[in-house]
Amino acid sequence: MQYLSTRGGMNAASFSSILLEGLAPDGGLVVPNIYPKYDIRKWVKKTNIGYLDLAKDIILNFAPEIPSEELSAILNNAYNTEKFQSSVIAPLNMLGDSLAVLELSNGPTYAFKDIAMQLLGELFSRQLNLEDKYLNILGATSGDTGSSAEYAMRGRDRIKVFMLSPKDRMSEFQKAQMYTLTDNNIHNIVVDGVFDQCQQIVKNLAEDLDFKKSTNLGMVNSINWARICGQIIYYFYGFLQAKNCGWVDNKISFVVPTGNFGNVLAGHIARQMGLPIYRLIIATNENNILEECINCGIYRPRPAQNVFNTSSPSMDIAAASNFERYVFDLCDRDPTYHNQVWQELKINGCINFKANGMYKKIIEKNSPYSLFAGKSDHKQRIKTIRFLWNKFQRLIDPHTADGFSVGMNIMEKDEKIIVLETAKPIKFAETIKEALGFKPQIPTKIVNLVNLDQKFVSMKANIKDIKTYMENNV
């Protein structure tokens, strides 16, 4: 297994070689040279499938150089009952005959991103110890990535985290999770702007090769390949649980609330590996660039000032940073052709898939690249939260509500829908109260979180100032 750049300007490298990197040296995204085929049949008849066993079996396809015993130790440290409150890391909760939610938010920050980030923290520590190196992580968050990364990296003596977050664009609980951390290796930078401005600063600094080298810069956003690798696992795990629960036909679909495309990209790759997903359905909020792309054929990122501030804030994103990997696959993994297509985005501000002939691949149901999409708004997510509570006594967060809203709206006859949970409802208590008249109960261990002092620095969306701050604190 070797890794290449979507833009073709990187020498083939191993998993360990690209683990600590973000963007490839040529500005592209790192991808495996092939998608390994995975035989799911060996798991189908097993009734007690261990998440760690499945994870190990899948990850070794992407990181064969990690000794099996070491990978077992890494997984045991990443996924244990102390961190995830259960030995079942991603349980499937059935809601009637045709709906299910894959619980991905049982980790330390109550967000699905904990699953990949806890793995990443352990992999980073192993690699840094092997190479006797130190790493300065730069990231941007729209809500959940920041806290998941910081909780995964806090206290690690070879790692510092510099996390950019948009001012007044996250819930109070999300801010409290991040800004109350007092670990010396955690630096929270509140940027007077929106998420996409934070993300652009991260990308620009990652492309500054001199700065990247002088600061030993690394990335934990979903542009880091290892995070995508960690997310592929729960698609297989959710599918196998559904089979064990009696969903035996061939119409099992996944609905994925997403803004950055990383979560649905993992599903796309799982399908390339052989997972028989019937449909991959993208759910967006009012910031619907992905829904517009799938349903209209044009990928058109928006200016930062045109990003709506919504009640599902983790998807308030104007440009999907992982979309390039999917486009690379649409281009039959030809970097020359991909660069031509991607250049269209730079020149025209959009990619017209109808004009370049690739739209057929996106919308044909039997295509290995097919995607479906819908959007939800505040009124619909409130209605959906209320519906799931009244019918199934299932409390869901606003992003997961977007997933159910879209999934139930476009669901086919005899189709079975698994919605990927985004976060615990407690992270969005005000929206839950609006929908149901009460706030979710705060877990005992974090009941005083919002009352703790918060530690952060405030800055303009100015790359020079942020660069200087990092140079003074690495």
C-alpha positions in Angstrom: 0.0 0.0 0.0 1.4 3.3 -1.1 0.0 6.9 -1.0 -0.1 9.5 -3.7 -1.3 13.0 -4.2 -4.5 13.9 -6.1 -2.5 16.3 -8.1 0.3 13.9 -9.0 3.3 15.8 -7.7 4.2 13.6 -4.8 6.4 10.5 -4.7 4.8 7.3 -3.5 5.0 7.0 0.3 3.9 4.7 3.1 1.1 5.3 5.6 3.7 6.1 8.3 5.4 8.6 6.0 2.2 10.6 5.4 0.6 10.2 8.8 1.9 13.4 10.3 1.2 15.5 7.2 -1.8 17.4 6.1 -1.7 18.5 2.5 0.6 16.8 0.1 3.7 18.8 -0.9 2.0 19.8 -4.2 -1.1 21.2 -2.4 -3.2 18.1 -3.2 -4.7 15.6 -0.8 -3.1 12.3 0.0 -4.9 9.2 -1.3 -4.0 5.4 -1.3 -2.8 4.2 -4.7 -5.6 1.6 -4.6 -8.7 0.8 -2.5 -8.1 -2.6 -1.1 -11.0 -5.1 -1.6 -12.4 -6.3 1.7 -14.3 -9.5 2.1 -17.1 -8.7 4.5 -18.6 -12.2 4.2 -16.2 -13.5 6.9 -18.0 -11.3 9.5 -21.7 -11.6 8.4 -22.5 -14.8 10.3 -20.8 -13.7 13.5 -23.2 -12.4 16.2 -20.7 -10.7 18.5 -18.5 -8.6 16.3 -15.8 -6.7 18.2 -15.2 -3.2 17.0 -11.5 -3.5 17.8 -11.1 -6.7 15.9 -12.9 -5.3 12.8 -10.9 -2.0 13.1 -7.6 -3.9 13.2 -8.5 -6.0 10.2 -9.4 -3.0 8.1 -6.6 -0.7 9.2 -3.9 -3.2 8.4 -5.0 -2.9 4.7 -4.0 0.7 4.8 -1.1 0.6 7.2 0.5 -2.8 6.7 3.8 -1.7 8.2 2.4 -1.3 11.7 3.1 -4.6 13.6 -0.1 -6.4 14.5 0.6 -6.4 18.2 1.3 -2.6 18.2 -1.9 -1.9 16.3 -3.8 -3.9 18.9 -2.3 -1.8 21.7 -3.1 1.4 19.8 -6.7 0.4 19.4 -7.0 -0.7 23.0 -5.8 2.8 24.1 -8.0 4.6 21.7 -11.2 2.6 22.3 -11.9 1.6 25.8 -14.8 1.9 28.3 -13.1 4.8 30.1 -13.3 7.0 27.0 -16.4 5.6 25.3 -18.5 4.5 28.3 -19.1 1.1 26.5 -17.3 -1.8 24.9 -19.6 -1.3 21.9 -18.0 1.7 20.3 -20.6 2.4 17.7 -23.9 0.6 18.6 -26.7 0.6 16.1 -30.1 1.6 17.6 -33.1 0.4 15.6 -36.1 2.7 15.3 -38.9 0.7 13.8 -38.6 -1.6 10.8 -36.7 0.7 8.4 -34.9 3.3 10.4 -31.8 3.1 12.6 -29.2 5.5 14.1 -25.6 4.6 14.3 -24.4 5.9 17.6 -21.0 7.6 17.0 -21.0 10.1 19.8 -20.2 8.1 23.0 -16.6 9.4 23.1 -15.0 12.0 25.5 -16.4 15.0 23.7 -19.8 13.5 22.6 -19.1 13.9 18.9 -18.6 11.4 16.1 -15.2 12.9 15.4 -13.9 11.3 18.7 -13.8 7.9 16.9 -11.2 9.0 14.3 -9.4 11.5 16.6 -8.7 9.1 19.4 -7.1 6.7 17.0 -5.2 9.6 15.4 -3.8 10.7 18.8 -2.4 7.2 19.5 -1.0 6.9 15.9 0.7 10.3 16.2 2.3 9.4 19.6 3.7 6.2 18.2 5.2 7.8 15.1 6.7 10.7 17.0 8.3 8.4 19.5 9.7 6.3 16.7 11.2 9.3 14.9 12.1 11.2 18.1 10.2 14.2 16.7 7.8 16.9 18.0 4.7 18.1 16.2 2.7 21.3 16.1 -0.8 20.7 15.0 -2.8 23.4 13.3 -6.5 22.9 12.8 -9.8 24.7 12.2 -13.1 23.8 13.6 -16.8 24.5 13.0 -17.7 23.0 16.3 -16.7 19.4 17.0 -13.3 18.8 15.4 -11.6 21.2 17.8 -12.7 19.7 21.0 -12.2 16.1 19.7 -8.7 16.9 18.6 -7.8 18.7 21.8 -9.1 15.9 24.0 -7.2 13.4 21.9 -3.9 15.3 22.0 -4.0 17.0 25.5 -1.1 16.2 27.7 0.9 14.5 25.0 4.5 15.8 25.5 5.5 15.7 21.9 2.4 17.5 20.5 1.1 21.1 20.7 -2.3 22.0 19.2 -3.3 25.4 17.7 -7.0 25.3 17.0 -8.8 28.1 15.1 -12.5 28.5 15.8 -14.9 31.1 14.4 -16.2 33.8 16.9 -19.8 33.3 17.9 -20.4 30.5 15.5 -20.5 27.5 17.9 -22.8 26.5 20.7 -22.0 27.5 24.3 -21.3 23.9 25.1 -18.9 23.4 22.2 -17.0 26.6 23.2 -16.9 25.4 26.9 -15.5 22.0 25.9 -12.6 23.7 24.1 -11.8 26.9 25.9 -11.9 25.4 29.5 -8.9 23.1 28.7 -5.9 24.3 30.6 -3.2 21.9 29.3 -0.1 23.7 28.3 0.0 22.1 24.9 -3.4 23.4 23.9 -3.8 26.8 22.2 -7.3 28.0 21.3 -7.4 30.9 18.8 -10.8 32.6 18.4 -11.0 34.1 14.9 -13.2 37.1 14.1 -14.7 35.4 11.0 -16.4 32.2 9.8 -15.2 28.6 9.7 -14.1 28.8 6.0 -11.8 31.7 6.8 -10.2 29.6 9.6 -9.9 26.7 7.2 -8.3 28.8 4.5 -5.7 30.1 6.9 -4.9 26.4 7.8 -4.5 25.5 4.1 -2.4 28.5 3.3 0.0 27.8 6.2 0.1 24.2 5.2 1.2 25.2 1.7 3.9 27.5 3.1 6.6 24.9 3.0 9.2 27.0 4.8 6.8 27.6 7.7 5.7 24.0 7.7 9.2 22.8 8.0 10.4 25.3 10.6 7.4 24.6 12.9 7.1 20.8 12.3 3.5 21.5 11.2 0.9 18.7 11.2 -2.9 18.5 10.5 -5.8 16.8 12.2 -8.6 18.1 10.1 -10.2 15.6 7.8 -7.7 16.4 5.1 -5.4 14.0 7.2 -5.8 10.6 5.6 -5.6 8.7 8.8 -8.8 10.3 10.0 -10.7 9.1 6.9 -9.2 5.6 7.5 -10.6 5.6 11.1 -14.1 6.5 9.8 -14.3 3.8 7.2 -14.6 1.2 10.0 -17.9 2.2 11.4 -19.6 1.9 8.0 -18.7 -1.8 7.9 -19.6 -2.1 11.6 -23.0 -0.5 11.2 -23.8 -2.6 8.2 -22.9 -5.8 10.0 -25.0 -4.9 13.0 -28.0 -4.2 10.7 -27.6 -7.6 9.1 -27.5 -9.2 12.5 -30.7 -7.3 13.4 -32.6 -8.8 10.5 -32.0 -6.4 7.7 -31.2 -9.1 5.2 -32.2 -7.5 1.9 -29.9 -5.5 -0.4 -31.3 -2.0 0.2 -29.3 -0.8 3.2 -28.5 2.9 2.8 -26.5 5.4 4.9 -27.6 9.0 5.5 -24.7 11.3 6.3 -25.0 14.8 7.7 -22.0 16.5 6.3 -20.5 19.8 5.3 -16.8 19.0 4.8 -17.5 15.8 2.9 -15.0 13.8 5.1 -17.7 11.6 6.7 -19.4 10.7 3.5 -16.0 10.2 1.7 -15.3 7.4 4.2 -18.6 5.8 3.1 -17.6 6.2 -0.5 -14.3 4.4 0.2 -16.1 1.6 2.1 -18.2 1.1 -1.0 -15.1 1.0 -3.2 -13.7 -1.7 -0.9 -16.8 -3.8 -1.4 -19.4 -2.8 1.2 -22.7 -3.3 -0.6 -24.3 0.1 0.3 -27.5 0.7 -1.6 -27.4 4.5 -1.5 -25.1 7.1 0.1 -27.3 10.0 1.0 -25.8 13.4 1.9 -27.8 15.6 4.3 -27.0 19.3 4.5 -28.5 22.3 6.3 -29.1 25.7 4.7 -25.5 25.8 3.6 -26.2 23.4 0.9 -23.3 23.5 -1.6 -23.1 19.7 -1.6 -26.9 19.2 -2.0 -26.7 21.7 -4.9 -23.8 19.8 -6.5 -25.5 16.4 -6.3 -29.0 17.6 -7.4 -27.9 20.3 -9.9 -24.5 19.2 -11.2 -22.5 22.2 -10.1 -20.1 22.4 -7.2 -20.1 26.1 -6.2 -18.3 27.1 -3.0 -19.7 30.2 -1.5 -17.9 33.4 -0.2 -17.4 33.3 3.5 -19.8 36.2 4.0 -22.6 34.2 2.4 -22.4 31.3 5.0 -25.6 31.1 7.0 -25.4 30.9 10.8 -27.7 27.9 11.5 -28.9 25.7 14.4 -26.8 22.8 13.0 -23.6 24.9 13.1 -21.0 22.1 12.5 -22.2 22.1 8.9 -22.0 25.9 8.4 -19.4 25.4 5.8 -19.0 27.0 2.3 -16.4 24.7 0.8 -16.1 21.0 1.3 -12.3 20.4 1.9 -12.5 16.6 1.2 -14.4 16.9 -2.0 -11.2 16.9 -4.0 -10.6 13.2 -3.1 -14.0 12.3 -4.5 -13.4 14.3 -7.7 -10.1 12.5 -8.1 -12.0 9.2 -8.2 -14.6 10.7 -10.6 -11.6 11.5 -12.9 -10.6 7.8 -12.8 -7.7 8.7 -10.5 -5.9 10.4 -13.4 -4.0 13.3 -11.8 -3.6 15.1 -15.1 -7.3 15.1 -15.9 -8.1 15.9 -12.2 -5.9 19.0 -12.3 -7.7 20.2 -15.4 -11.1 19.8 -13.6 -9.8 21.3 -10.4 -8.4 24.3 -12.3 -11.9 25.0 -13.5 -12.8 25.6 -9.8 -9.9 28.1 -9.4 -10.8 30.0 -12.7 -14.6 29.9 -12.7 -15.3 29.5 -9.0 -17.3 26.3 -9.7 -17.1 22.9 -11.4 -19.8 22.1 -13.9 -20.1 18.3 -13.9 -22.8 18.4 -16.5 -20.5 20.2 -18.9 -17.5 18.0 -18.3 -19.6 14.8 -18.7 -19.1 13.4 -15.2 -22.5 14.1 -13.8 -23.8 10.8 -15.0 -21.4 9.0 -12.7 -22.8 11.0 -9.7 -26.5 10.4 -10.3 -26.7 6.9 -11.8 -27.8 4.6 -9.0 -25.7 1.7 -10.1 -22.6 3.8 -10.5 -19.8 3.2 -7.9 -19.6 7.0 -7.5 -23.4 7.6 -7.0 -24.5 10.1 -4.4 -27.9 11.4 -3.4 -28.6 14.5 -1.4 -31.2 16.6 0.4 -31.3 19.7 2.6 -33.0 20.6 5.8 -33.7 23.9 7.5 -34.4 25.0 11.1 -38.1 24.4 10.9 -37.6 20.9 9.6 -35.0 19.9 12.1 -37.2 21.1 15.0 -40.0 19.1 13.6 -37.8 16.0 13.2 -36.4 16.2 16.7 -39.9 16.3 18.0 -41.0 13.4 15.8 -38.2 11.1 16.8 -38.8 11.9 20.5 -42.6 11.4 20.4 -42.5 8.2 18.3 -39.4 6.5 19.5 -38.3 8.4 22.7 -35.0 9.0 20.8 -33.3 12.3 21.5 -31.2 13.5 18.6 -29.0 16.6 17.9 -29.8 19.1 15.2 -27.3 17.6 12.7 -28.6 14.1 13.1 -32.1 15.6 12.7 -31.0 17.0 9.3 -30.0 13.4 8.5 -33.4 11.9 9.5 -35.3 14.7 7.8 -33.5 14.2 4.5 -33.5 10.4 4.7 -37.2 10.0 5.5 -38.1 12.5 2.8 -36.4 10.6 -0.1 -36.6 7.1 1.3 -37.7 4.4 -1.2 -40.1 1.6 -0.7 -38.3 -1.4 1.0 -35.2 0.8 1.6 -33.5 0.6 5.0 -31.9 3.8 6.3 -29.0 4.1 8.8 -28.4 7.7 9.9 -25.0 8.5 11.2 -25.2 10.3 14.5 -23.2 13.5 14.7 -23.2 14.5 18.3 -25.0 14.2 21.6 -28.0 16.5 22.0 -26.5 18.1 25.1 -24.1 20.0 22.9 -27.1 21.9 21.4 -29.4 22.3 24.4 -31.1 25.5 23.3 -32.3 23.9 20.1 -33.6 20.8 21.9 -35.4 23.1 24.3 -37.1 24.9 21.4 -38.2 21.6 20.0 -39.3 19.7 23.1 -39.6 22.3 25.9 -36.7 20.9 28.0 -33.0 20.7 27.9 -31.1 17.4 27.8 -29.7 16.2 31.1 -26.0 17.1 31.5 -23.8 14.1 32.3 -22.6 14.3 35.9 -18.9 14.4 35.0 -19.3 17.7 33.0 -22.1 19.3 34.8 -20.0 22.3 35.8 -18.2 22.6 32.4 -20.0 25.8 31.3 -19.1 27.5 34.6 -15.4 27.1 34.3 -13.0 29.8 33.3 -12.2 29.9 29.6 -8.7 30.3 28.1 -8.3 31.5 24.5 -6.8 34.3 22.5 -8.8 36.4 20.1 -7.5 37.4 16.7 -8.6 38.8 13.3 -8.7 36.5 10.3 -5.2 37.6 9.5 -2.7 34.9 8.4 0.3 37.0 9.3 -0.8 37.5 13.0 -1.7 33.8 13.4 1.6 32.8 11.9 3.5 35.1 14.3 1.5 33.7 17.3 2.4 30.2 16.4 6.1 31.0 15.9 6.2 32.6 19.3 4.5 29.6 21.0 5.9 26.4 19.4 
